Amino acid sequence: MWTRAELKENAKNFFRYNYWKMVLVSLVMGFGGFGSGAGSGSGIRFSFTKNYTYRIDNFNMAEIMSFLVAFFSVFTVMMVIGLAAAVFLLYPLHVGAQRFFVVSHYQKAEPGELGFAFSNGYINVVKTMFLRELFIFLWSLLFIIPGIIKGYEYRMIPYILAENPGIDTREAFEISKKMMDGNKWNAFVLDLSFIGWNILSAFTCGILSVFYVSPYIYMTNAELYVALKEITFGGRGQSYQNTQQYQAGQTNQDYQNYQNY
């Protein structure tokens, strides 16, 4: 059984071993909105002096409707562009980042791992990550809590894709569910244990997050994945067993070797 102390100690050791590259990868992910303490809106404001004040009665209804149609059209286009960027760019990048940190458990990883999903099972990664986010969103419509639970249930999917980019989508969901079975609460407590670090990061305007907290959290989560993989499937450095074999009760058989890093 894994413990928070063990995961964090391992993460710190690997972090020290590959410090600057982990900082770089975490920084890239932070710009993509995946890092802890991701930035908020730009805070742009519009103000009007008395020389530029207009009354609503200076416009007729046709002009108002034209403005509203144009505004919502631009807004819709921007939303579509943002969604497309997230699905086709940020999701594969996120999987690549998780691969970087998982590889860091075994050896000194290179930032080039960020692009792994773009050249390995790209379409499958995009599809699986999109469905993961969609399902979490739909479950969140049921008073938030179910969405949080499903978020933890599907937590391992990016890591599974990072090592098996061509895995069947349904199998990826089932494997993540199996790995997180009985571990969701402990994973939630693990996340809570970083609140103090995030508060300190806020007091340093995010500087501490860039140079320590974000890569530390990323590496700890990768250690959680490695620990759950070993607990669930047995055998250090071995791959997932086929889902049909689990259903048939054929454990500890027909494992495939993990990719040699």
LINQUI-V283757 format. One record per pair of residues at least 4 apart in sequence whose C-alpha atoms are under 6 Angstrom apart, sorted by the first residue. I is the first residue (numbers start at 1). J is the second residue. Records with the same first field share a line. If there is no record, write none. Layout:
BEGIN
I=J ; J
END
This chain:
BEGIN
7=220 ; 223
8=220
11=15 ; 219 ; 220
15=19
22=215
23=211 ; 215
26=215
29=34 ; 35
30=34 ; 35 ; 38
33=38
36=214
48=52
69=73
72=76
84=88
85=89
86=90 ; 91
87=91
90=94
92=117
93=114
95=158 ; 162
96=113 ; 114 ; 115 ; 116 ; 117
97=114
98=159
99=103 ; 162
100=109 ; 113
101=219 ; 222
102=222
103=109
104=108 ; 109
117=122
118=122
121=165 ; 166
125=129
126=130
128=169
131=135
136=147 ; 150 ; 151
139=146 ; 147
140=144 ; 146 ; 147
147=151
151=155
152=184
153=177 ; 180
154=176
156=176
157=176
160=164
161=165
171=175
177=181
179=228 ; 232
180=184
201=206 ; 208 ; 209
202=206
208=212
209=213 ; 214
212=216
225=229
228=232
229=233
230=234 ; 235 ; 236
237=258
238=257 ; 258
239=256 ; 257 ; 258
241=255
245=250
246=250
END
